[in-house]
């Protein structure tokens, strides 16, 4: 075979290969050439940094999700120390080559209730099974729609910023107490 034919066959194999490869190869390659764990990790890293707390910053997570419904106005935020996405494929629930449920473990510190502006400590480990699927040739989270899981320090900074922009002294005091509770949770 000539060199040109060999190059053409290699290009065809590269183009067709992912479509006929088993799930382990397909899943290793946001667009379907990336590992779905990386997409979940990117979404969660943005969530941990608080991008779902405001409408202006929420746009940064939209490329990673394909929720069937709009996110509600959240009445609570989960405060986390950290999270980990399972890289162990044997722990995944693989539906097909383009869909899986991947476990994520959160180290939860507690919950902030928005309406009462209070932090309720509740340190625990929480496992959530994230549903990811190929949508328009990209890996996207399709469920469950869960409340923001924000890092403790980021949420404390967010509350501090809100406190400085608050004109009502009573509300500023409430925000200060919330911030103090979040700071204290970091020492536990």
C-alpha positions in Angstrom: 0.0 0.0 0.0 1.2 3.5 -0.8 1.8 6.1 1.9 -1.2 8.2 0.9 -3.6 5.2 1.2 -2.2 4.3 4.6 -2.7 7.8 5.9 -6.3 7.9 4.5 -7.0 4.5 6.3 -5.6 5.9 9.5 -7.8 9.0 9.3 -10.9 6.9 8.6 -10.1 4.7 11.6 -9.7 7.8 13.8 -13.0 9.2 12.6 -15.0 5.9 12.8 -13.2 4.3 15.7 -15.0 6.1 18.6 -18.4 5.2 17.2 -17.7 1.5 17.3 -15.5 1.4 20.4 -16.6 0.0 23.7 -17.8 2.3 26.5 -14.4 2.5 28.2 -12.7 4.0 25.2 -15.6 6.3 24.3 -15.9 7.6 27.8 -12.3 8.6 28.0 -12.4 10.7 25.0 -17.7 17.8 27.5 -17.7 16.9 23.9 -17.8 13.1 23.8 -14.0 13.1 23.4 -13.6 14.0 27.1 -14.0 11.9 30.2 -17.5 12.5 31.7 -15.9 12.7 35.2 -14.1 15.9 34.0 -17.4 17.5 33.0 -18.9 16.7 36.4 -15.8 17.9 38.2 -15.8 21.2 36.3 -19.5 21.8 37.1 -18.9 21.0 40.8 -15.8 23.1 41.0 -17.8 26.1 39.7 -20.6 25.3 42.1 -18.2 25.1 45.0 -17.0 28.6 44.0 -20.6 29.9 44.3 -21.4 30.6 40.7 -25.0 29.3 41.2 -25.6 31.9 43.9 -26.5 34.7 41.5 -28.1 35.0 38.1 -25.1 36.8 36.6 -22.6 34.1 37.5 -25.0 31.1 36.9 -24.4 31.4 33.1 -20.9 29.8 33.6 -22.4 26.4 34.5 -25.0 26.3 31.7 -22.7 24.6 29.2 -22.4 21.6 31.6 -26.1 21.0 32.2 -29.2 20.0 30.3 -31.8 20.0 33.0 -35.3 19.1 31.8 -36.6 21.9 34.1 -35.2 25.3 35.2 -33.5 25.5 38.5 -35.8 26.8 41.2 -35.1 29.7 43.5 -33.2 27.8 46.2 -34.3 28.1 49.8 -31.2 26.5 51.0 -27.5 26.1 50.1 -25.4 23.1 51.2 -22.1 24.2 52.7 -19.3 21.8 51.8 -15.7 21.4 52.7 -15.0 19.5 49.5 -16.2 16.8 47.1 -14.9 13.9 45.1 -16.1 12.4 41.9 -15.6 8.6 41.5 -13.1 7.7 38.8 -13.8 4.0 39.5 -15.9 2.8 36.6 -17.0 -0.3 38.5 -18.9 2.1 40.9 -20.7 3.8 38.0 -24.2 2.7 36.9 -23.6 2.6 33.1 -26.8 2.8 31.2 -25.2 2.9 27.7 -22.2 4.2 25.9 -23.7 7.7 26.1 -25.3 7.7 29.6 -24.3 6.9 33.1 -24.9 7.6 36.8 -21.6 8.6 38.5 -21.3 8.8 42.3 -20.1 12.1 43.9 -19.2 12.3 47.6 -19.6 15.6 49.4 -18.0 16.4 52.8 -21.0 18.5 54.0 -20.6 21.0 56.9 -24.2 22.0 57.1 -27.0 24.0 55.4 -27.7 27.7 55.0 -31.5 28.5 55.1 -32.0 31.5 52.9 -35.4 32.6 54.3 -34.2 32.7 57.9 -30.5 33.6 57.0 -29.2 30.9 59.3 -26.6 28.2 59.2 -27.5 24.8 60.6 -24.3 22.7 61.2 -24.6 19.1 60.2 -21.2 17.6 59.3 -21.6 14.4 57.3 -20.6 12.7 54.1 -23.3 12.7 51.5 -23.2 10.6 48.3 -25.2 11.8 45.2 -25.5 9.9 42.0 -25.1 12.3 39.1 -26.9 11.4 35.9 -24.8 12.4 32.9 -25.7 11.9 29.2 -24.5 12.7 25.7 -26.5 15.7 24.5 -25.7 17.3 21.2 -22.3 15.5 21.2 -21.3 16.8 24.6 -21.4 15.2 28.1 -24.0 17.1 30.2 -25.5 16.7 33.6 -29.2 15.8 33.3 -30.1 15.1 36.9 -30.8 15.4 39.6 -31.2 19.2 40.0 -29.7 19.7 43.4 -29.3 22.9 45.5 -26.0 24.7 45.3 -23.1 23.0 47.1 -20.9 25.9 48.0 -17.5 25.9 49.7 -17.6 27.3 53.2 -15.0 30.1 52.7 -16.6 31.2 49.4 -20.1 31.4 51.0 -18.6 33.3 54.0 -17.0 35.8 51.6 -20.3 36.1 49.6 -22.2 36.8 52.9 -19.5 39.4 53.9 -19.9 41.2 50.6 -23.7 41.2 51.0 -23.3 42.5 54.5 -21.3 45.5 53.3 -23.9 46.3 50.7 -26.8 46.1 53.1 -28.3 49.4 54.2 -30.6 48.0 56.8 -28.7 47.7 60.1 -30.8 44.8 61.4 -30.3 42.8 58.2 -26.6 43.6 58.2 -26.5 42.2 61.8 -28.2 39.0 60.7 -25.7 38.6 57.8 -22.9 39.2 60.2 -24.2 36.4 62.5 -24.4 34.1 59.5 -20.9 34.9 58.4 -19.6 34.3 62.0 -21.4 30.9 62.0 -19.8 29.9 58.7 -16.3 31.0 59.9 -16.8 28.9 63.1 -17.8 25.9 61.0 -14.4 26.0 59.3 -12.7 25.5 62.7 -14.6 22.3 63.4 
